Amino acid sequence: MAQTTPNHTQTVPGWAAMDSSGKMHPFVFKRRENGVDDVTIKILYCGMCHSDIHYAKNEWGISVYPLVPGHEITGIVTQVGSNVGKFKVGDRVGVGFIAASCLTCEFCEDDQEQYCEQMQSNCSSVFWDGSITYGGYSRMMVANNRYVVHIPDSLPLDSAAPLLCAGISVFGPMKQHNMMEVPGKKLGVVGLGGLGHIAVKFGKAFGLHVTVISTSPSKEREAREVLGADNFLLSTNSEHMKEGIRTLDYIIDTVSANHSLGPMLMLLKVRGILTIVGAPEKPMELPSFPLIFGNRTVSGSIIGGMKETQEMMDICGKHNITCDIELVKPEKINEAFDRLARNDVRYRFVIDIAASEGSKM
């Protein structure tokens, strides 16, 4: 149970998992008062990430119940603390995965809070005051202003919400490996789901030649005609994969299902880079020969720091990049969870939190 602290006096309606069944229920809880460094946010939308299911069902063994998921949060600022200068009441803002970090380590000082050993998430983690954090499946939240970003006016708040996780997860490695600065280079995107479709959009915005690599032949038309991919490789087709050998400069692998990295490495040119952002439950097979004979690199990446997340949001505003979403009313969260577990979504579910106003909890 969440710890009770003296300044946690604001009553908030939300939706929580009560046990490892993962089933979501209406839940009323307490949030802290707005502190001097905080902003209070009226939550309008919250994206549904596959990790929400892992948290709700305690599949990682770290969940604390009752558990309110949600780390793709957008809404409107309703209150700001006296020390807050970069936000004002009425601002359109977003909150992602990070709720707190140590502030003093080399990573925090370098705006890379995601690597801080004391980084805490907005769900089922321990905040600075000792309380257990509750996520965005709720009508409001209080957040330290360091971990809040502005949402450009040009972006709808609903389809911008998943950018706070899916978007930054693929933007981070693209920036790290300078993909934004090398138009004409060739990028492969493995998997055309919530992360993959955003990677394609970023790639096209940065002037890259984008190839989608998928196990599903039905994804080709979507990849080419809707998202503008330049090429499509069916990874189960040996002839397709043979034609793609040594054609790509970069690959971003978004797939969370178990698969071998060998065939993907063969698609890379000499000194090509493969970045993993998906998280399969079992270790992936990594053959040594494609690495050795191609001087190729395999790297990993998680979400970005707050400075990088704001940069991504600004770029999305400039290029009008949003996620393709399906809006879900709060009473349909459990149904959406079931569909998400089956990957039956195009491409991200977003909860219309505001739709709960006036309805019975």
matplotlib code that plots the C-alpha trace (Angstrom):
import matplotlib.pyplot as plt

x = [0.0, 1.2, 2.7, 0.7, 2.6, 1.4, 1.2, -0.6, -4.0, -5.4, -8.0, -7.7, -9.8, -8.0, -7.7, -5.5, -4.5, -5.1, -3.2, -1.2, -4.3, -3.6, -7.3, -7.9, -10.5, -11.6, -9.5, -9.4, -6.1, -4.1, -1.5, 0.8, 0.2, 1.9, 5.4, 7.7, 9.4, 6.2, 3.5, 0.0, -1.4, -4.9, -4.4, -6.3, -4.7, -2.5, -0.9, -0.9, 2.5, 3.1, 5.2, 1.9, 0.8, 4.1, 3.7, 0.0, 0.7, 4.0, 5.8, 9.1, 8.6, 8.8, 5.1, 3.5, -0.3, -2.6, -0.8, -1.8, 0.1, 0.8, 3.9, 2.7, 0.9, -0.4, -2.5, -2.8, -0.9, -3.3, -0.8, 2.9, 5.3, 7.1, 10.5, 9.1, 10.0, 9.5, 5.9, 2.7, -0.9, -2.6, 0.6, 0.2, 2.6, 3.7, 5.2, 7.0, 8.7, 10.9, 9.5, 12.8, 16.6, 19.5, 20.2, 23.9, 25.5, 27.4, 24.3, 21.9, 24.4, 24.7, 20.9, 21.0, 18.7, 17.6, 20.9, 20.9, 21.1, 18.5, 16.1, 12.5, 9.6, 6.1, 4.6, 5.3, 8.6, 9.7, 9.5, 11.8, 9.3, 9.1, 5.7, 5.0, 4.5, 1.2, 1.0, -1.1, -4.2, -5.8, -7.3, -4.5, -0.9, 1.8, 5.2, 8.6, 9.1, 12.4, 10.6, 7.9, 8.1, 6.2, 4.0, 4.1, 0.8, 0.8, 0.6, -2.7, -2.4, -3.9, -1.6, 1.4, 1.1, 2.9, 5.8, 6.8, 7.8, 7.6, 8.8, 11.8, 12.7, 13.6, 14.6, 17.4, 19.5, 18.8, 20.4, 23.1, 24.3, 23.9, 21.1, 19.6, 22.6, 23.2, 20.3, 20.5, 21.9, 19.9, 17.9, 16.3, 13.4, 12.6, 9.0, 6.1, 4.4, 4.1, 7.8, 8.5, 6.0, 7.4, 11.0, 9.8, 8.3, 11.5, 13.6, 11.7, 11.7, 15.5, 15.9, 16.9, 16.1, 13.9, 13.4, 10.8, 11.7, 8.8, 7.6, 4.1, 3.5, 0.4, 2.5, 4.0, 1.2, 1.0, 4.7, 5.0, 1.7, 0.8, 4.1, 6.2, 8.8, 11.1, 11.5, 10.1, 11.8, 9.9, 12.2, 10.7, 11.5, 15.1, 15.3, 14.2, 16.9, 19.6, 18.8, 19.2, 22.7, 25.1, 22.6, 21.8, 23.8, 21.7, 19.0, 16.7, 15.2, 11.9, 10.7, 10.0, 9.4, 12.3, 14.4, 18.0, 20.1, 22.1, 19.9, 19.6, 23.4, 23.8, 21.8, 24.2, 27.1, 30.6, 30.8, 27.0, 25.1, 22.3, 20.4, 18.0, 15.1, 12.7, 13.0, 12.4, 11.8, 14.6, 18.2, 18.6, 20.9, 24.0, 26.2, 29.8, 30.7, 28.5, 30.1, 33.6, 33.5, 31.6, 33.1, 29.5, 28.2, 25.3, 24.1, 21.1, 19.0, 16.3, 14.3, 16.1, 16.8, 14.5, 16.5, 16.5, 12.8, 12.0, 14.2, 12.3, 9.0, 10.1, 11.2, 7.9, 6.2, 8.4, 7.7, 4.2, 5.1, 2.6, 1.6, -1.2, -3.5, -6.8, -8.6, -10.0, -12.5, -11.5, -14.2, -12.6, -9.1, -9.3, -10.5, -7.6, -5.1, -6.3, -5.9, -2.5, -1.3, -2.2, -0.7, -4.1, -3.7, -2.7, -0.4, -0.9, -3.9, -4.4, -6.9, -9.2, -9.0, -11.2, -14.0, -14.3, -15.5, -19.1, -19.2, -19.5, -16.2]
y = [0.0, 3.5, 5.3, 8.2, 11.4, 14.6, 16.7, 14.1, 15.7, 16.0, 13.4, 12.0, 9.6, 7.1, 3.5, 0.9, -2.8, -4.2, -7.4, -9.4, -10.3, -7.0, -6.1, -2.4, -0.9, 2.6, 3.8, 7.0, 8.0, 10.9, 13.1, 15.6, 19.3, 21.4, 22.2, 25.1, 23.2, 21.4, 21.9, 20.4, 19.0, 18.3, 15.0, 14.9, 11.9, 9.0, 6.5, 2.8, 1.2, -2.5, -2.0, -1.0, -4.6, -5.8, -3.5, -4.3, -8.0, -7.7, -9.5, -7.7, -8.5, -4.8, -3.8, -2.3, -2.5, -0.6, 0.3, 3.2, 2.8, 5.4, 7.3, 8.9, 11.8, 15.0, 17.7, 21.3, 23.1, 24.3, 25.4, 26.2, 26.4, 29.6, 28.3, 27.4, 29.7, 27.7, 26.8, 28.8, 28.0, 27.0, 25.5, 22.3, 19.8, 16.2, 13.9, 10.7, 7.8, 9.8, 11.1, 11.7, 11.3, 12.1, 15.4, 15.3, 12.3, 12.7, 11.7, 14.1, 16.9, 16.0, 15.9, 12.1, 11.4, 8.1, 6.6, 7.8, 4.8, 6.5, 7.3, 6.6, 6.1, 7.6, 4.2, 2.0, 3.7, 5.6, 9.4, 11.8, 12.1, 8.3, 7.9, 5.3, 7.0, 6.7, 7.1, 8.8, 6.6, 9.4, 12.8, 14.9, 14.7, 16.7, 16.6, 18.2, 20.7, 19.2, 16.2, 18.0, 19.1, 21.6, 20.2, 22.4, 24.0, 22.3, 18.8, 17.3, 16.3, 12.8, 11.7, 13.4, 11.4, 8.2, 10.3, 10.5, 6.9, 5.4, 8.6, 9.2, 5.5, 5.7, 9.3, 8.8, 6.3, 8.3, 11.4, 9.3, 7.9, 11.2, 9.9, 13.4, 14.8, 12.4, 12.6, 9.9, 7.3, 4.0, 3.1, -0.2, -0.4, -3.9, -4.2, -1.9, -1.3, 1.5, 2.3, 1.2, 3.5, 6.5, 5.5, 5.5, 9.0, 10.3, 8.7, 10.3, 13.7, 13.4, 12.6, 9.0, 6.1, 3.9, 0.2, -1.6, -5.2, -7.3, -10.8, -9.8, -9.4, -7.4, -4.6, -3.8, -1.6, 0.3, 0.8, 2.1, 3.9, 5.3, 5.9, 6.5, 3.8, 3.5, -0.3, -3.4, -6.6, -9.7, -11.2, -14.7, -14.5, -15.7, -14.1, -10.7, -10.9, -12.0, -9.0, -6.7, -7.9, -5.0, -2.4, -0.5, 2.0, 1.7, -0.6, 0.2, -3.1, -2.4, -6.0, -7.4, -11.0, -13.4, -13.4, -13.8, -10.7, -12.6, -12.0, -8.3, -7.8, -9.3, -6.4, -3.8, -2.4, -2.7, -0.6, -0.4, 0.1, -2.0, -0.4, -2.5, -0.7, -3.7, -5.9, -9.6, -11.7, -14.1, -13.4, -12.8, -14.9, -12.8, -14.7, -13.5, -13.9, -11.1, -8.8, -9.8, -9.8, -6.6, -4.6, -4.0, -2.5, -3.6, -1.0, -0.6, 2.4, 3.4, 6.6, 9.9, 12.5, 15.5, 17.9, 15.4, 14.7, 18.4, 18.5, 15.6, 17.3, 20.5, 18.5, 16.7, 20.1, 21.3, 18.3, 17.6, 14.1, 12.4, 8.8, 6.9, 6.2, 4.6, 6.5, 4.5, 5.5, 4.7, 2.1, 0.2, 0.0, -3.7, -4.5, -2.4, -4.3, -7.6, -6.3, -4.7, -8.1, -9.6, -6.6, -5.8, -2.1, 0.4, 1.7, 3.0, 3.1, 6.4, 6.8, 9.8, 10.7, 13.7, 11.4, 10.2, 13.6, 13.5, 9.7, 7.4, 5.9]
z = [0.0, -0.7, 2.3, 3.7, 4.1, 5.7, 2.6, 0.5, 0.9, -2.7, -3.5, -7.0, -9.0, -11.1, -12.2, -10.5, -10.5, -7.0, -7.5, -10.0, -12.0, -13.7, -13.8, -13.6, -11.2, -10.3, -7.5, -5.4, -3.8, -2.5, -4.2, -2.6, -2.5, -5.1, -3.8, -4.7, -7.5, -8.7, -11.3, -11.0, -14.2, -15.2, -17.1, -20.4, -22.1, -21.1, -23.6, -22.9, -23.1, -23.1, -19.9, -18.2, -18.5, -17.1, -14.1, -13.6, -13.5, -11.6, -14.4, -13.4, -9.7, -8.7, -8.5, -5.4, -5.1, -5.5, -8.8, -11.0, -14.4, -17.0, -18.2, -21.5, -19.9, -21.5, -20.0, -18.8, -16.0, -13.3, -10.6, -10.5, -7.5, -6.5, -7.8, -11.2, -14.1, -17.3, -16.9, -16.2, -15.7, -18.9, -20.5, -22.5, -21.0, -20.9, -18.4, -19.3, -17.4, -15.0, -11.7, -9.8, -9.9, -7.6, -9.3, -8.4, -10.3, -13.6, -15.6, -13.9, -14.3, -18.0, -18.6, -18.9, -15.9, -17.5, -16.5, -12.9, -10.5, -8.3, -11.2, -10.1, -12.4, -12.3, -11.4, -8.4, -7.4, -4.3, -4.6, -2.7, 0.2, 0.6, -1.0, -3.7, -7.1, -9.0, -12.8, -15.4, -15.3, -13.2, -13.5, -12.2, -11.0, -9.3, -10.9, -10.2, -13.0, -14.0, -15.4, -17.4, -21.0, -23.1, -25.9, -29.0, -29.9, -33.3, -31.8, -30.6, -27.0, -27.6, -30.4, -28.8, -25.6, -26.8, -28.0, -24.3, -24.4, -27.9, -29.5, -27.2, -27.3, -31.0, -31.1, -28.6, -30.6, -33.8, -32.1, -30.4, -33.8, -35.7, -37.9, -37.9, -39.6, -42.5, -45.0, -47.7, -45.3, -45.1, -42.0, -41.3, -38.9, -37.5, -36.5, -37.5, -34.2, -31.7, -31.7, -35.3, -37.0, -35.2, -36.2, -39.8, -39.4, -37.8, -40.5, -43.3, -41.6, -41.3, -45.0, -44.5, -46.9, -44.7, -45.0, -42.9, -41.9, -40.7, -40.4, -41.6, -45.4, -44.6, -43.2, -46.6, -47.9, -44.7, -44.6, -48.1, -48.9, -45.4, -43.7, -46.8, -46.3, -49.3, -49.1, -47.3, -46.4, -45.3, -42.8, -43.3, -47.0, -47.6, -51.0, -49.6, -46.9, -49.3, -51.5, -48.4, -47.4, -46.7, -47.8, -44.5, -42.5, -39.4, -37.9, -35.1, -33.7, -31.9, -31.6, -28.2, -29.4, -29.2, -32.3, -33.6, -34.3, -36.9, -40.0, -39.0, -38.7, -42.2, -43.6, -42.3, -44.3, -42.9, -39.7, -39.6, -36.3, -34.9, -31.9, -29.8, -28.2, -27.9, -24.8, -25.4, -22.3, -23.3, -24.3, -28.1, -30.2, -31.2, -33.7, -33.7, -37.4, -38.7, -36.1, -36.7, -40.5, -40.8, -38.0, -36.9, -33.7, -31.5, -29.0, -26.7, -25.8, -23.4, -23.0, -23.2, -20.6, -20.1, -22.3, -25.1, -24.6, -25.0, -28.1, -29.6, -28.8, -30.5, -33.6, -33.7, -33.6, -36.5, -38.7, -37.4, -36.2, -34.0, -33.1, -34.9, -32.1, -31.0, -28.3, -25.4, -22.8, -19.2, -18.8, -21.7, -20.1, -19.4, -22.9, -24.3, -22.0, -23.5, -27.0, -26.3, -25.0, -28.4, -30.3, -31.6, -31.9, -34.6, -33.3, -29.7, -27.3, -25.6, -22.7, -23.0, -19.3, -19.7, -20.9, -17.4, -16.1, -15.1, -15.2, -12.2, -11.1]

ax = plt.figure().add_subplot(projection="3d")
ax.plot(x, y, z, "-o")
ax.set_aspect("equal")
plt.show()
